[in-house]
Amino acid sequence: MGKKGFVRNNVNQFAVLYRFFDLLAVQLCLLISAEVYGVVVSQQYYFISLIACLAYLFSAEMLWLYRSWRAGSMKEILFVASISHLLMMAAVMCWMFISKSSEDYSRLVIALWFVSSWLVSCTWRVAFRYFLFAVRRNGRNTRYVGIIGANETGLELTNEIRRTPEAGYNVVGVYDDRDADRTVIPEGLQSLGAIDQVYHDVLTGKVDTIFITLPMTANKRIEKILQILGDTQAQVHLVPNFFVYNLLHSRICNVGELQTVSVFDSPMKGAMNFLKRVEDIILASIILTIIALPMLVIAAAVKLTSKGPIIFKQNRYGMDGKKIKVWKFRSMTVTEDGDKVTQASKNDARITPVGAFLRRTSLDELPQFINVLQGSMSVVGPRPHAVAHNEMYRKKVEYYMLRHRIKPGITGWAQINGWRGETDTVDKMKMRVQYDLEYIKNWSLWLDFKIVLMTVFKGFVGKNAY
């Protein structure tokens, strides 16, 4: 087996069925929508349904919608299906615009078609998913798992499998050559013997899925195991013990025919970067429309109550550590931006009366939605710190600069969890950085929406903000 393509995604045995139902939903929903509004389905409607089907299939394949979701969450499945559907809708609308044929179609039919086909696509996935859950809980459609390596990685893997019983994995036991006092056998599991026993158990059907959790230093042993299992029909998964390292966001990369694993990567790559940007533009545009009048009132209050500019632009580190100008309503009589670190503190004499209110309620940060539209910031992300803060804390807090693998945000995971405002100790900064890195590791659009909603309800006022 060549190196290229060694790591492959498991092929979903229901992939053909999924594709069939998706295309059927697109076609039938168009016919039903036309019937509802009494519109005759002409060749033009059949043509855009063909475009929709091709666009949906292309989007779904690009986003790996038809991969195995045995261990995936329902939320992830519906999210990817919804994005595929959104791209299908965009393709149809683009065709109508380019061909100047939008007047040939009923807007009500098209709108009902888009909504109904999306609902049907999501609904049948939920129903089929729960059907599989029920089947697997009864012991059918189940994979019998053997874990090679009675160690911390094997224990972590066992716990993950136990947390998702609906995935249909049944851990039979653990294989290890070492003495019992040197192994970690998860509670409730049996030792299946030495590693040499694996081949026999696979042939007899005792196990049909193998997870290898040996340390990376055991490369010769792993190579021998792979050679042995290559003579069987078992599904074999290699689980590198990366969890012992503080990885940020990892993915498999190809350098020619050699595969590598990036360990400090950004989740904002390719389609995900595009989706994040679309999210930012939509949210920032909506919010700026809503807050335009309050911003004018605040601007007038700042100008009338103290001397100086209305907007204060301060240097911050943005994505990849590049300097950006962050906009804020001026809240102080003195606007320092040098090498000295002077954080705002309680009863700070530099803060104006209006500025105190703005800082306490975070209203001084509203102009940063303009930064979002400019592309230097995101609505959600790690809060940008002053350049002087970065230079000081990068020497005191491990992995501090990894915060800059994504764009800084107006609100973030750290802020809604109580780490907002002054960070006057290294321990406080460590906690903020910890939450920032957790956000990057677990980023999704769902998490962004959750943070935005939590910010609306509890994030504008903080006890440490002054």
C-alpha positions in Angstrom: 0.0 0.0 0.0 1.4 3.4 -1.0 1.8 6.3 1.4 -0.6 8.5 -0.5 -4.2 7.9 0.5 -3.2 5.8 3.5 -5.5 7.6 5.8 -9.0 7.3 4.3 -12.4 8.1 5.5 -14.7 5.1 6.3 -17.2 4.5 3.4 -20.8 4.7 4.6 -22.7 1.6 3.6 -25.8 3.8 3.4 -24.3 6.5 1.1 -26.2 5.4 -2.0 -29.4 5.4 -0.1 -28.7 8.9 1.3 -28.0 10.3 -2.1 -31.2 8.8 -3.5 -33.4 10.2 -0.8 -31.8 13.7 -1.0 -32.4 13.9 -4.8 -35.9 12.5 -4.4 -36.6 15.2 -1.8 -35.5 17.9 -4.1 -37.6 16.6 -7.0 -40.7 15.8 -5.1 -40.8 19.0 -3.1 -40.6 21.1 -6.3 -43.6 19.2 -7.8 -45.6 19.5 -4.6 -44.8 23.2 -4.2 -46.0 23.8 -7.8 -49.1 21.8 -7.1 -49.9 23.8 -4.0 -49.9 27.1 -5.9 -51.5 25.6 -9.1 -48.4 26.3 -11.2 -47.8 24.1 -14.3 -44.4 22.4 -14.1 -42.7 23.4 -17.4 -39.3 22.3 -18.8 -37.8 25.3 -17.1 -38.7 24.0 -13.7 -37.3 20.6 -14.6 -34.1 22.3 -15.7 -33.6 24.2 -12.4 -34.4 21.0 -10.5 -31.5 19.4 -12.4 -29.2 22.3 -11.5 -30.4 22.0 -7.9 -29.6 18.2 -7.8 -26.2 18.6 -9.3 -25.4 21.6 -7.0 -26.5 19.6 -3.9 -24.5 16.6 -4.8 -21.4 18.7 -5.5 -21.8 20.6 -2.2 -22.5 17.4 -0.2 -19.5 15.7 -1.6 -17.3 18.7 -1.0 -18.4 18.9 2.7 -18.2 15.1 3.1 -21.9 14.8 3.9 -22.0 11.2 2.7 -19.1 10.0 4.9 -19.7 7.6 7.8 -21.4 9.4 10.7 -21.3 6.4 13.0 -19.6 8.4 15.7 -20.8 11.9 14.6 -23.4 14.0 16.4 -26.8 14.7 15.1 -26.0 18.4 15.2 -23.0 18.0 13.0 -25.0 16.0 10.4 -27.8 18.6 10.2 -25.4 21.4 10.0 -23.5 20.0 7.1 -26.8 19.0 5.4 -28.1 22.6 5.9 -25.0 24.1 4.4 -25.2 21.8 1.4 -28.8 22.9 1.0 -27.9 26.6 1.3 -25.2 26.2 -1.4 -27.8 24.5 -3.6 -30.2 27.4 -3.2 -27.4 29.8 -4.0 -26.6 27.9 -7.2 -30.2 28.1 -8.3 -30.5 31.8 -7.6 -27.2 32.5 -9.4 -28.5 30.6 -12.5 -31.7 32.6 -12.5 -29.7 35.8 -12.2 -27.2 34.9 -14.9 -29.8 33.6 -17.4 -32.2 36.6 -16.5 -35.0 34.1 -16.1 -36.2 34.8 -12.6 -39.5 36.2 -14.0 -40.3 32.8 -15.5 -40.7 31.2 -12.1 -43.2 31.7 -9.3 -41.4 33.2 -6.3 -43.9 31.5 -4.0 -43.2 28.1 -5.5 -39.4 28.6 -5.4 -39.6 29.8 -1.7 -41.8 26.8 -0.7 -39.5 24.4 -2.6 -36.4 25.6 -0.8 -37.9 25.5 2.7 -39.8 22.2 2.2 -36.9 20.3 0.6 -34.6 21.5 3.4 -37.1 20.4 6.1 -37.6 17.0 4.4 -33.9 16.4 4.0 -33.3 17.1 7.7 -36.4 15.3 8.9 -35.6 12.0 7.2 -32.0 12.1 8.4 -33.2 12.5 12.0 -35.7 9.7 11.6 -33.2 7.3 10.0 -30.6 8.2 12.6 -32.9 7.3 15.4 -33.9 4.1 13.6 -30.2 3.2 13.5 -29.8 4.1 17.2 -32.6 1.7 18.1 -31.2 -1.1 15.9 -27.7 -0.7 17.4 -29.0 -0.6 21.0 -30.5 -4.1 20.3 -27.1 -5.4 19.3 -27.6 -5.2 15.5 -25.4 -3.1 13.1 -22.8 -3.2 15.8 -19.0 -3.3 15.5 -17.1 -5.4 18.0 -14.0 -3.5 19.0 -10.6 -4.7 20.2 -8.2 -2.1 21.6 -4.5 -2.7 21.2 -2.7 -0.9 24.0 -3.8 -0.9 27.7 -2.7 2.7 28.3 -4.1 6.2 28.8 -4.9 6.6 25.2 -6.9 3.3 25.2 -8.7 4.5 28.4 -9.6 7.8 26.7 -10.9 6.0 23.6 -13.0 3.6 25.7 -14.6 6.5 27.6 -15.4 8.2 24.3 -17.0 5.1 22.9 -19.0 4.6 26.1 -20.3 8.2 25.9 -21.8 7.5 22.5 -23.5 4.0 22.6 -25.7 5.0 19.6 -22.6 4.8 17.4 -22.8 1.1 17.6 -19.3 0.3 18.9 -19.1 -2.5 21.5 -15.7 -2.7 23.1 -14.9 -6.4 23.8 -11.5 -5.9 25.5 -7.9 -4.8 25.4 -4.7 -6.5 24.1 -1.3 -5.8 25.6 2.0 -7.7 25.9 3.0 -6.1 29.2 2.5 -7.4 32.7 -0.7 -6.5 34.5 1.0 -4.0 36.9 2.1 -1.9 33.9 -1.2 -1.7 32.1 -4.3 0.4 32.4 -7.4 -1.8 31.8 -10.6 0.3 31.7 -13.2 -0.7 34.3 -15.6 -3.3 33.0 -13.3 -4.6 30.3 -11.3 -7.7 30.1 -7.8 -8.3 29.0 -8.0 -10.4 25.8 -4.3 -11.4 26.0 -1.2 -10.6 24.2 -1.2 -8.7 20.9 -0.4 -11.8 19.0 -4.0 -13.0 19.9 -5.6 -10.3 17.8 -5.2 -12.2 14.5 -6.9 -15.3 15.8 -9.8 -13.2 17.3 -10.4 -11.4 14.1 -10.5 -14.6 12.1 -13.0 -16.2 14.5 -15.2 -13.1 14.5 -14.7 -12.2 18.1 -13.7 -8.7 17.1 -14.1 -7.0 13.7 -12.7 -3.5 14.4 -9.3 -2.8 15.9 -8.1 0.5 17.4 -4.3 0.7 17.9 -3.4 3.0 20.7 0.2 2.2 21.1 2.6 5.2 21.6 4.3 6.6 18.5 7.7 5.4 19.8 6.4 1.8 19.1 6.5 2.3 15.4 8.2 -1.0 14.6 5.5 -2.9 16.7 2.7 -1.0 15.0 4.1 -1.8 11.5 4.2 -5.5 12.4 0.6 -5.4 13.7 -0.6 -3.6 10.5 1.1 -6.3 8.4 -0.6 -9.0 10.3 -4.1 -7.3 10.2 -3.6 -6.6 6.5 -4.3 -10.3 5.9 -7.8 -9.9 7.5 -11.1 -8.0 6.7 -11.0 -6.1 10.0 -11.4 -2.4 10.1 -8.2 -1.0 11.6 -7.8 2.5 13.1 -4.6 4.0 14.3 -5.1 6.3 17.2 -2.0 8.5 17.7 -1.6 9.6 21.4 -1.7 13.2 20.4 -3.9 14.0 23.4 -0.8 14.1 25.6 0.2 17.2 23.8 -1.5 20.6 23.9 -2.6 20.6 20.3 -4.6 23.5 19.0 -6.3 22.3 15.9 -4.8 19.4 13.9 -5.4 18.1 10.5 -3.7 15.7 8.0 -1.7 17.4 5.3 0.2 16.0 2.3 3.7 17.1 1.4 4.1 15.3 -1.9 3.4 11.7 -1.0 4.3 12.2 2.6 1.5 12.7 5.1 2.0 15.1 8.0 -0.1 16.3 10.9 -0.3 20.0 11.6 -0.6 20.6 15.3 -1.0 24.4 15.6 -3.4 24.9 12.8 -6.4 27.2 12.4 -10.0 25.8 11.9 -10.6 28.7 9.4 -9.5 26.9 6.3 -11.2 26.6 2.9 -14.9 26.4 3.1 -14.9 27.0 6.9 -13.1 30.3 6.4 -15.6 31.3 3.8 -18.6 30.4 6.1 -17.0 32.3 9.0 -16.6 35.4 6.8 -20.2 35.1 5.6 -21.4 34.8 9.2 -19.4 37.9 10.2 -20.7 40.0 7.3 -24.4 39.0 7.9 -24.2 39.5 11.7 -22.2 42.8 11.6 -24.6 44.2 8.9 -27.7 43.4 10.9 -26.3 44.6 14.2 -24.9 47.9 12.7 -28.4 48.6 11.3 -29.9 48.1 14.7 -27.4 50.1 16.7 -26.8 53.0 14.2 -29.0 55.4 16.2 -27.6 54.5 19.6 -24.1 54.9 18.2 -24.9 58.4 17.1 -26.2 59.2 20.6 -23.0 57.8 22.1 -20.8 59.7 19.7 -22.5 62.9 20.7 -22.2 62.2 24.4 -18.5 61.4 24.0 -17.9 64.6 22.1 -19.9 66.9 24.3 -18.6 65.7 27.7 -14.8 65.6 27.1 -12.1 66.9 24.8 -10.6 64.6 22.2 -11.7 62.4 19.3 -14.9 60.4 19.3 -13.2 57.2 18.0 -10.0 55.9 19.5 -8.0 53.6 17.2 -5.6 51.4 19.1 -2.9 48.9 17.8 -3.7 45.3 18.4 -2.5 42.0 17.2 -4.8 40.4 14.7 -4.8 37.1 12.9 -1.3 35.6 12.4 0.1 38.2 14.8 -0.3 41.1 12.3 -1.0 44.5 13.7 -4.5 45.9 13.2 -6.3 49.1 14.2 -9.2 48.4 16.6 -11.9 51.0 16.8 -13.5 52.0 20.1 -15.5 55.0 21.5 -13.0 57.0 23.5 -13.7 56.5 27.2 -10.6 58.1 28.7 -9.1 61.6 28.8 -5.7 60.0 28.0 -5.3 57.5 25.2 -2.0 55.6 25.7 -0.8 53.2 23.1 2.9 52.7 23.8 5.2 50.1 25.2 4.0 50.6 28.8 1.2 48.3 30.1 -1.3 50.4 32.0 -4.7 48.6 32.2 -7.8 50.4 33.2 -8.5 49.8 36.8 -11.3 50.5 39.3 -11.7 54.3 40.0 -9.1 55.0 37.3 -8.8 58.8 37.1 -8.4 58.7 33.3 -11.9 57.4 32.7 -14.5 59.9 31.9 -18.0 59.7 33.5 -19.5 58.7 30.1 -16.6 56.4 29.5 -17.2 54.6 32.8 -20.7 53.7 31.7 -19.6 52.7 28.2 -16.8 50.4 29.5 -19.0 48.8 32.1 -21.7 48.0 29.5 -19.2 47.3 26.7 -20.9 50.0 24.5 -17.4 51.5 23.9 -16.7 48.4 21.7 -19.6 48.9 19.3 -17.5 50.6 16.5 -15.6 47.2 16.3 -18.5 45.9 14.1 -17.0 48.2 11.5 -13.7 46.3 12.0 -15.7 43.2 11.3 -17.0 44.5 8.0 -13.4 45.6 7.1 -12.3 42.0 7.7 -9.7 42.6 10.5 -12.0 41.2 13.2 -14.8 38.7 13.7 -17.9 39.0 15.7 -16.8 36.0 17.8 -13.2 35.2 18.7 -10.5 35.9 21.3 -10.5 39.5 22.5 -7.6 41.5 21.1 -5.1 42.7 23.6 -2.8 45.7 23.4 0.5 45.1 21.7 2.3 45.8 25.0 0.2 43.2 26.8 1.0 40.6 24.1 4.7 41.2 24.4 4.6 40.8 28.2 2.2 37.9 28.5 3.7 35.8 25.7 6.7 35.3 27.9 4.6 34.3 31.0 1.7 32.3 29.6 2.3 29.1 27.6 0.7 29.0 24.1 -0.4 32.6 24.5 0.3 33.5 20.9 -1.8 30.7 19.6 -4.8 33.0 20.2 -3.8 34.7 17.0 -4.4 31.7 14.8 -7.8 33.2 14.1 -9.2 36.7 13.9 -9.9 38.5 17.2 -13.5 39.0 18.1 -15.9 41.5 19.8 -17.1 38.8 22.1 -15.7 35.3 22.9 -15.9 32.1 24.9 -13.7 33.5 27.7 -15.9 36.6 28.1 -19.2 34.8 28.5 -17.5 32.5 31.0 -16.6 35.4 33.3 -13.1 36.3 32.0 -13.9 39.7 30.8 -12.3 43.0 31.8 -9.1 43.6 33.7 -6.6 40.8 33.8 -4.3 42.2 36.5 -2.6 38.8 37.3 -0.9 36.2 35.3 -3.3 33.6 36.6 -6.3 35.5 35.3 -4.6 35.8 31.9 -3.9 32.1 31.9 -7.6 31.4 32.4 -8.6 33.7 29.6 -6.1 32.1 27.2 -7.3 28.7 28.3 -10.9 29.6 27.3 -9.6 31.2 24.0 -7.8 28.1 23.0 -10.8 25.9 23.9 -12.9 28.0 21.5 -10.4 27.5 18.7 -10.2 23.8 19.3 -13.9 23.3 19.3 -15.0 26.0 16.9 -18.2 25.7 14.9 -20.9 28.0 13.6 -23.2 26.5 16.3 -20.7 27.6 19.0 -20.5 31.1 17.5 -24.3 31.5 17.6 -24.4 30.2 21.2 -21.8 32.7 22.2 -23.7 35.6 20.5 -26.9 34.6 22.2 -25.2 34.3 25.6 -23.5 37.7 25.1 -26.9 39.3 24.5 -28.4 37.9 27.7 -25.4 38.1 30.1 -22.3 39.3 28.4 -22.7 43.1 28.1 -22.2 43.8 31.8 -19.3 42.3 33.8 -18.0 42.8 37.3 -14.5 43.1 36.1 -15.3 45.7 33.4 -14.4 49.3 34.3 
